[in-house]
Amino acid sequence: MKDKRIIVLMGGPSKEADVSRRTAAAIAEALQSKGYKATTLECNPSTVVQDLQALGCNVVFNAIHGKYGEDGALQGALEMAGIPYTGSGVMAHAVGMNKKMSKHVFLGAQIPTANSKSYDSQLQSVDAILKDIHANFKVPFVVKAASQGSSIGVAIIKDETTVDAEVKQVLDIDHVIVVEEFVDGREFTVSVLDGKALPVIEIRPHSGEYDYASKYTTGATEYLVPAPITEEQANAMQRIGESVYQQMQCAGVIRVDIMMNSADNMFVLEYNTVPGMTATSLVPKAAKAVGIEFPELCEQILQSAGLHKF
């Protein structure tokens, strides 16, 4: 790979573009420190393939969060152009980005997840959606935009009087929403690299909610690695993470977010196919706990490029 031209793709049209740029800058610097010919490129969706070809790109290191980079669109375009890329293929991205579809796959694969229902305001009226939510869910419960990341479009509804307003706010972000039972407990994440789970991290946001600000504000959240849980619990979470990786046919690195309630039952919230790689990100923290420094981590992820057969 050292003689290849590596382009770290970043930005794009999603609300996570700024985070993507920070991720890409860190990755490019890390790869350069290992002697790779790596540069960043802002993704212009309408010309991205031509832009890559003009730069003589041999491999794409995908650092785009959210729309296009994490929903399978970029992967499909690169496959059609014959350009190798890091990470998972089209299917794993498309399912992971869509919380409605990932819920269905979790259930089919017997991966533990909270009870939920999905709604589509293009197929039913908002009034009908609200009526069904009132009939089937009691506060507290969670409403999620189906196709957003970084906790964008997520509302934890705790007050019955605010249900209608908060559901409508999320529907303004995405016409497909997932409503699920609130799991009251501790939050964990399992990074899975090349099919093997790294140490479990416990996430303790000072605000009490792991929202966008808690994720990307330095010092806003405490990360405990390895998580202060029993070996049996850690092993169970790692098995769940590896199962998600296998069932979704992932490659490179993913991150699986898990809640554990007071009875020690575990529930998968979602999996992320392009996890953040910034100073506050979780995958580098987990890798470091087993002696994998950031440049080596980026190098290992780079080796996943070319696994997809065109």
Steps between C-alpha positions, in 0.01 A plus 500: 500500500794738555527572126123557464328838484258497795221756512323553832149610401327743734216749539196452279147631550418344837460681832809308613729655236710698749562190710593316181760763414659466844501122461659522153771744606603271787504191273702668224758627750526154659550325166758759390693432822519134392635591156179480295415741219175618658311824437147618581231590249168677559220290356295667228238228441432588137867485397664282766602215266643739239683694774656180634604385154652842422718469812617153397334342802588135561313453830227694682511518879139585577463756780156631401238474774130496423345555157681335206805389698314282746187395310657293221478764227873578490591132517277422200652783295855392584426138413362603162817704442724215615659703780584302818375650828530438872229358721179313439312451175175645370262275693658542844501877461145525366355287780709664773399850395130413503389439857172347382674237285775428754231432762343241268837331442581497874171323567552251216853422616392473866720792602345653815338841443228709667136465390412754233266608220575705189286762329509679165325836463491452123281193547279615788393829649684657790177480703479125437864456602449694822187303583683170457798617707270606785330160484821294499761690700516645848753766598793485516565380146739590218425640153771475235527627145559184297791629292712732712816446703689662791175512705351752255121469496478306827254601773464334840143589592436508874189719525164389359406862425795543258452181297323657202740793465815288533382232257415770245849648540662168415261450206622835367849348482397165347162378379587150630540471877560218746332514841645265759473423867742695715768280656586652835853394581866528408630567149787313340666471163690213338740569214555204268816503286537240226233288668654503849356707783723751679457577873156625605469870584245639744363843403407738783385839370500769768167632367339159544428467125754400235386756243690686224657748745606222737662311212703783353576735791832417665447424867121472477503122539702251703616188314603200709716245319499220576145539632454432875286189451552129562705293259184304418311820409790627291524171314125503434516853356798409284316195366202722415729745319668223302159353413384834358824522297449151357125524436535836321801374298717789615866571424763725655370651823149559637368615838201336669312700765340301782285585804487283812204534736484447876435127446822477290304436180679635193342678204669610178411859410675517161824435319718760330684409179713819491569567867667828593878523519538838673672582829183411693411192293447154644665261255850649554447481879408130480790422267749678726383284793648196321814680388391611151605863457304728267735479196503119523120497530464709183750274324304191600171650377674594174574132443123434474499684165476261210302237689195577288493306175382712208 
